[in-house]
Amino acid sequence: MINKIIGYALLVAGLLLIIFTLYQSYNIFMRNSPAPLMFKVQTSVAITKTNNIGDLQDLQKQLKEEVSKQISQMIPTDTLPKILNLFSWSILAGILIFGGGQIAGLGVKMLK
């Protein structure tokens, strides 16, 4: 009798884990809630060096600004962290679904 109770409890726990993971994944991919932040965008801090040649430093600074502007126009700065966060959530969701399946499987075995 106790094996059947534990079996049903494990079956329900495994199914709830799977359902919760699928519900969270649906909300994340439909943009109702953000993905867990594993990767963040770091703001770059400009380090200025003192050179004797001021024109060369100005030219390098202008070149760096122009390259940054062109790259930010092609690829937004938050795109890569968003992709990495979604990828990390997908891996975590896969692990949780697999674990829920294993727990539910144990419950079914205990019911037999």
C-alpha positions in Angstrom: 0.0 0.0 0.0 2.8 2.4 0.9 4.5 1.7 -2.4 1.4 2.8 -4.4 1.2 6.0 -2.4 4.9 6.8 -3.0 4.5 5.7 -6.7 1.6 8.1 -7.2 3.5 10.9 -5.4 6.5 10.4 -7.7 4.4 10.2 -10.8 2.6 13.4 -9.9 5.9 15.1 -8.9 7.5 14.2 -12.2 4.6 15.3 -14.3 4.4 18.6 -12.3 8.1 19.2 -13.0 7.6 18.6 -16.7 4.5 20.8 -16.9 6.1 23.6 -14.9 9.2 23.6 -17.2 7.0 23.6 -20.3 4.9 26.4 -19.0 8.0 28.5 -18.1 9.5 27.8 -21.6 6.3 28.9 -23.2 6.3 32.2 -21.3 9.9 32.8 -22.0 9.6 32.2 -25.8 6.4 34.2 -26.0 8.2 37.1 -24.2 5.8 37.1 -21.3 8.7 36.7 -18.9 12.4 37.1 -19.4 14.9 34.3 -19.6 17.0 33.7 -16.6 20.1 35.9 -16.8 23.2 33.9 -17.1 25.1 36.3 -19.4 25.0 40.1 -19.1 26.1 42.9 -21.3 29.1 44.7 -19.9 29.5 48.3 -20.6 32.9 49.1 -21.9 34.9 51.7 -20.0 37.2 53.8 -22.1 40.8 54.0 -20.8 42.6 57.0 -21.9 46.4 57.0 -22.2 48.5 60.1 -22.3 50.5 60.3 -25.5 52.8 63.0 -26.7 51.1 62.9 -30.0 47.5 64.2 -29.4 46.5 63.9 -33.1 47.2 60.2 -33.2 45.1 59.6 -30.1 42.2 61.6 -31.5 42.4 59.7 -34.7 42.4 56.4 -32.9 39.5 57.5 -30.7 37.5 58.6 -33.8 38.2 55.4 -35.6 37.2 53.3 -32.6 33.9 55.3 -32.3 33.1 54.9 -35.9 33.8 51.1 -35.9 31.6 50.8 -32.8 28.8 52.7 -34.4 28.9 50.6 -37.6 28.9 47.3 -35.6 26.1 48.5 -33.4 24.0 49.3 -36.5 24.5 45.8 -37.9 24.2 43.8 -34.6 22.4 45.3 -31.6 24.5 45.0 -28.4 22.1 42.9 -26.5 21.6 40.2 -29.2 24.4 37.9 -28.2 23.5 37.8 -24.5 19.8 37.2 -25.3 20.7 34.2 -27.6 23.1 32.8 -24.9 20.4 33.2 -22.2 17.8 31.4 -24.4 20.3 28.7 -25.2 21.2 28.2 -21.5 17.5 28.1 -20.6 16.9 25.5 -23.3 19.6 23.3 -21.8 18.2 23.7 -18.3 14.7 23.0 -19.5 15.9 19.8 -21.2 17.6 18.7 -18.0 14.5 19.4 -16.0 12.2 17.6 -18.4 14.5 14.6 -18.5 14.6 14.6 -14.7 10.8 14.8 -14.5 10.5 11.9 -16.9 12.9 9.9 -14.7 11.0 10.7 -11.5 7.7 9.8 -13.2 9.2 6.6 -14.5 10.2 5.6 -11.0 6.7 6.3 -9.8 5.2 4.1 -12.6 7.7 1.3 -11.7 6.6 1.5 -8.1 2.9 1.2 -9.1 3.5 -2.1 -10.9 
